[in-house]
Amino acid sequence: MILVLVLVVPGFLYYLLDAHGKNRYQQLNIFGDKTVAKTTHKVKGKAIPDTIYHTLADFKLTDQNGKQVSLRTFKDKIFVVNFFYTGCPSVCKLMNENANVLDSLYKKNKMVYFVSITVNPKQDDVSTLKKYADGFKGLTPKRMFLTGDTSSIYNLARTGFLVNALQTGPNDFVYSDKLILIDAQKRIRGYYTGASSKDVDKLNDEIKVLYLEEVRNGEPAVY
């Protein structure tokens, strides 16, 4: 209980709203296309149409240790994703260092993962990613650097995470500078500039809010 309080209370307080003299809990946004389902649920006796949200399609990539990674890897998990490549001169390293800091903050929480996907898989094979990851100190097993084939990664970026990823020249790549927060239902819950300390602090708060939301929705609290 103490650990739960330490993890969720700061973020929870950050998102308390004062409404008519009462504190109300503000949930995080859900990004992507939404459609109205034919099914309904009841709220105070009224039938409310269900909403179908954009979710990630399954994928198959490989981490820096040669292990296969798919959506099944993140079953009942929250994870944060960013795109990078090892030859990136500056911004990528800063994004990944910020993700590493967050990784260290959640090292005892088995529900929260941090994932970086290369946009240059032809160069960034497993051995290259392993060497790159080893250049950082204190990473947890929940910190992943992923590679795969170009078409799969670029399609995953565009249609899954709803960000750009493409190669424009021999050593030139267009990719998002965002850290992307994904919930246990594989929905996008937030975008944060990976090189901004202010945005990274906001992401830290919103991970706590999302963790609380998942626990309230019946996901197991795991440490």
N, C-alpha and C positions, 0 to 999 in steps of 0.2 A: 504493500500500500504506500509506503514511503517513496519507493522508486516511481510509482505511478504519479504521485503528487509532484515530485521533482520534475518529471518529464512533461506533464500536461498543464500544470497550474499557470506557469508564466504565459504560455500561448493562449490559454483559456481566458485569462484576465485581459489580455491584449485585445480580445475580440468580444468582450462584454459590451453590450449596448444598453443605454438607459432609455427604456420605453414606458411612458406613463408611470414613472416611479419604480419600475421593476427592471431587473437585469435580464436581458434576453440574449440567448446564444446565437451568434451569426455564423452560419455554415459557410464553407468556402464555395466559390463558384465552380461550376462544371463546364468545361470548355468543349467546343465542337458542335456539330449539327445535332439538333434534337427533333424527334418526331413524337407525335401523340399516339399512344397505343390504344387498342380496342378494349383493353382491360382497365379496370378502375380499382381504386382503394377508397376507404371511407375515412373522412376526417370530420369529427363531431356529427356523425350520422349522415353526412353528405357524400355522395359518390363523386370522387375526383379522378379524372382520367390519368392513367399512368404515363410517364414520359420515358421514351427510349433514348438514351444518351450515346454519344460517340464513345466507342471503346477500342482498345488496341486489338488488332488481329494477331494471331499467334506468329511467332518468328523462331528461327533457329540460328543462333550465333555461337561463337566460341570464346571463352574467356582467356585470360593471360596464362592460365595453367593448363590449357588444352581441354577444359571441360565444356560440354555442350550446355547452352543456356537457352531457355524458351520461356514462354509465359508461365508454364508449369513451375519453373524455378521460383516464381514470385507469387505462388498461390497463397492467398490470405496475407500478402505482404504489401507494404507501402514502399515505393522506390522513387528515387530521383535520378533523372537521366540528363546527360549532356552529350554533345557531339564535339569531336576534336580530331587532331591527327598529330602524331609524334613529331613531325617536322615543323609544326606550327611555331613561329618565332617567339611569341609572348603571351597572347591572350589565352590560348589553350592551357598553358601551364598555370596561369592564374586561376582560371575556372576550376581546373582539377585540384589545385591546392585548396581552394575554398571548399570544394566537395570533400576533400580529405579532412578538413577541419570538422565539418559536419559529421563525417564518418566516425571520427574520434569521439564526438559528443554522444553518439548513439551506439557505441561499441557494445554495450550490454543489452541493447534492445534488439531482439531477434526479428522484429517485424520490419525494421527500416533498413533498406539497402541503397547503395549509391553506385550508379552505373555510368560509364563513359564509353561511347561507341565511336570508333574511328570512321572517318569519311574517306580514308585512304587505305583500304584493306589490302591493296596490291603491295604496298610497302609495309604496312603495319600488320605483319603476320603474328602468330602466337609468340614466337621467340622475341620479336621486337617489342611487343606489348609487355612481355614478362620483364625485359630489361628496363623498359620505361617505368613500370610499376615498382620495380625494385629500387628505383631512384628516389622514391618517397619512403619516409620512415613511419612505422607504426600503423600501417594499413590493416584493417580487419579483414576476415574472410568474406565479409559482406560488401567489400569494395571491389568492383569488377571493371575490367577494361575489355571490351568486346570487339571482335572482328568477324568477318564473314565475306560474302561476295558483294560486289558493288551494287548490283541491281537490287538485291534484297535490302541492303542498308539504306539506299536512297529512297526506295519505295516505302520502307518503314518510317523514315523521317517525314516524308510528305503526307502519306495517307494515315499513318498511325499517330505520330507525335505532332503533326500539322506544322512542321517547320521545313525550311529549305535545306537541302544537302545535295551538292553536285560538284563535279570537277570541271573547271573552266580552262585549264591549261595543264602542262606537264607537272607543275608544282603549285598550282593554284586551285583553291577549293572555296566554294561558297557553303557556309554552314551557319547554323544558328548559334548565338552566344548565350542562349538561355539554359538555365537549369529548369527542368520540367518535373513537376510533382505529379505522381500517379498514385491513385488510391487502390485499395484491395480489389475493387471491381473493375480495375484497368481503365478507369476514366481519368482524363486530364483535369487536375484541380488547380494548377497554377503555373505561371511562367515567371522567371526571375533572371535578371541580368547576372550572369555568372561572375563577372569581374567587378560587380558593385557590392561593396561591403554592406551598404544599406539594404540592398535586395537580398543578400545572403542572410542577414539578420532576420528579415521578414520571412524568408523561407524557413528558417529555424523555428520561428513562432508558429508558422502555418503547418509544419510537420507535427508539432505538438497538438494543434487544433484537430488535424486530420486523424491523428492517433486516438484522440479522445472520441472523435466521431465514430471511428471503426469499432472501438470498444463498446460504445453505446449501441451500435447497430448489431452487436452480437459477435463480432470477431474476437477471438481469444486474445487476451493480453499476454504477450510473450516477452521474456526478458533474456 
